[in-house]
Amino acid sequence: MNDEIESVLITKEELSERITQLGQQIYDDYIDEPIFALCILRGSFMFFADLVRNIGKPVEVAFLHAASYFEGTESSGHVEIDKHMVDVSGKNLIIIEDIIDSGRTLAALIEHFKELNPNSIKVCTLLDKPERRVVPIDVDYVGFEVPDEFVVGYGLDYDQKYRNLPFIGILKREIYS
């Protein structure tokens, strides 16, 4: 499997160090307030688990599936949200994402949850690709800004593969083109 990776972009050690820092930053920001962390499935599951373990205080958690439909490696612009009831009314919601690319999925999520009257909404992402943004998004916590490359590993996939890599790698172009 590693022979399909062009290069390692972020090592396992760099991930661990940065996630520890993010957990401390969230703890500091919410020192006297409860936190409701929402994991956006599927790509965020590894990041989410490690992040909430590093927050250092009790965290209420929930999981939600949201995705942009893709045509090859490009987003179609259509966002589907599994709108099963997640009660965020009066809560300090932190939406945890694996990667923010176009911003469409996150914008749809924020609009959806605003209607449910949370106390606050913040966004935490492991990876940010600001040069791909088509919808403006304010991101409160960013693990790493990454170049416009097809990245996999640590929960991120291509065709449901590579999620189990312990690092973030750039997938060889011939695999997905």
ABEGO torsion letter per residue (X at the ends): XAAABABBABBAAAAAAAAAAAAAAAAAAAAABBBBBBBBOAAAAAAAAAAAAAAGBBBBBBBBBBBBBBBEABBAGBBBBBABBBBABGBBBBBBBABBBAGAAAAAAAAAAAAAGBABBBBBBABBBAAABABBBBBABBABBBBBBBBBEGGBBBGGBGAABABBBBBBAAAAX
